[in-house]
């Protein structure tokens, strides 16, 4: 799966879960932002294939995740 396909797959998963998001271009990445009742997520997809997730809320952090990890985590957080 190339980098653009990762973004498209992530957005499709959010749409399927009926989760609102915004998409924008930042630095050298495409960023998807998602807000849940307890946290705010910035998910950045970089051209070299890595994904960074910055979370604001009870456990503020910046981490690298796979597409499946970030999708599952955010969908569970937003939908309960």
C-alpha positions in Angstrom: 0.0 0.0 0.0 1.5 3.3 -1.0 1.4 6.5 1.1 -1.7 8.0 -0.5 -3.6 4.7 -0.3 -2.9 4.7 3.5 -4.5 8.1 3.8 -7.5 7.1 1.7 -7.9 3.8 3.7 -7.8 5.7 7.0 -10.4 8.3 5.8 -12.6 5.4 4.5 -12.4 3.8 8.0 -13.4 7.0 9.7 -16.3 7.5 7.2 -17.5 3.9 7.8 -17.5 4.6 11.5 -19.3 7.9 11.0 -16.5 9.9 12.5 -16.0 13.5 11.4 -12.5 14.5 10.4 -10.6 17.3 8.7 -7.8 16.8 6.1 -5.0 19.3 5.4 -1.4 19.6 4.1 1.2 20.4 6.8 5.0 20.3 6.7 5.8 17.3 4.4 2.7 15.4 5.3 -1.0 15.1 4.9 -2.7 15.5 8.3 -6.1 14.2 9.4 -7.5 15.7 12.6 -10.2 13.9 14.7 -11.9 15.0 17.9 -13.3 12.6 20.4 -15.0 13.3 23.7 -11.8 12.9 25.6 -9.0 13.7 23.1 -7.9 15.5 20.0 -5.8 13.6 17.4 -3.5 14.8 14.7 -2.6 11.9 12.4 0.2 12.7 9.9 0.9 10.6 6.9 4.5 11.2 5.5 5.8 10.5 2.0 8.3 7.9 3.4 5.4 5.8 4.6 5.5 6.4 8.4 2.5 7.7 10.3 2.8 10.0 13.4 0.0 10.5 15.8 -0.1 13.4 18.3 -2.7 13.2 21.0 -4.0 16.0 23.2 -6.0 15.0 26.2 -5.4 13.0 29.4 -2.3 11.3 27.9 -0.6 13.8 25.6 2.0 12.2 23.4 3.5 11.9 19.9 4.0 8.3 18.6 4.4 6.3 15.5 1.7 3.8 14.6 0.6 1.5 11.8 -2.5 2.2 9.9 -4.4 -0.5 11.7 -3.3 0.6 15.1 -4.2 4.3 14.6 -7.6 3.5 13.0 -8.6 1.1 15.7 -7.5 3.4 18.6 -9.3 6.4 17.2 -12.5 4.6 16.2 -12.7 3.0 19.7 -12.1 6.4 21.4 -14.7 8.2 19.4 -17.4 5.5 19.2 -16.8 4.0 22.6 
